[in-house]
Amino acid sequence: MRHPRTKKTFDCVEMKRNGAARIYEAIKGMTPEQEKAYWQQVDEAFQKRQEERERNASTPGCRNAPRLP
């Protein structure tokens, strides 16, 4: 018995392809040194966002949770 198809609310493959396209556009034409600097900058920004989320959450990785004293 076939189950009726439901409309996707989120398409993981589409998200992955869009992300890859954005990265490609950002780094195309860069030298290896420029690309390395790009990824270091991306990593630093990611680390800062993670630290900010952890400071604002009562449990690491938990979003929108009230901060305990």
C-alpha positions in Angstrom: 0.0 0.0 0.0 1.4 3.4 -1.0 1.3 6.3 1.4 0.2 9.6 0.0 3.1 12.1 -0.6 3.2 15.0 1.7 4.5 18.4 0.7 8.0 19.0 2.0 8.4 21.9 4.5 12.2 21.6 4.4 14.4 20.3 1.6 17.8 19.3 3.0 19.4 18.7 -0.4 18.3 22.1 -1.7 19.7 23.7 1.4 23.0 21.9 0.9 23.2 22.9 -2.8 22.4 26.6 -2.0 25.1 26.6 0.7 27.6 25.1 -1.7 26.7 27.6 -4.4 27.2 30.6 -2.0 30.6 29.2 -0.9 31.6 28.7 -4.5 30.7 32.3 -5.4 32.6 33.6 -2.3 35.9 31.7 -3.0 36.0 31.4 -6.8 39.2 33.1 -8.1 40.9 33.1 -4.7 44.4 31.9 -4.2 44.9 29.1 -1.8 46.2 31.6 0.7 43.1 33.8 0.3 40.9 30.8 0.6 42.6 29.7 3.8 42.1 33.2 5.2 38.4 33.1 4.2 37.9 29.8 6.1 39.7 31.1 9.1 37.5 34.2 9.2 34.4 32.0 8.8 35.6 29.8 11.6 36.2 32.7 13.9 32.7 34.1 13.3 31.2 30.7 14.0 33.2 30.4 17.2 31.9 33.8 18.4 28.3 32.9 17.6 28.7 29.6 19.5 30.2 31.4 22.5 27.4 34.0 22.5 24.7 31.3 22.4 26.3 29.5 25.3 26.5 32.7 27.3 22.8 33.3 26.6 21.6 29.8 27.4 21.3 27.9 30.6 22.4 24.7 28.9 25.2 24.7 26.2 23.6 24.5 22.8 20.1 25.4 24.1 18.6 28.4 22.3 16.2 30.8 23.9 16.6 29.4 27.4 16.8 31.9 30.3 20.2 32.4 31.8 20.5 31.1 35.3 22.2 33.3 37.9 
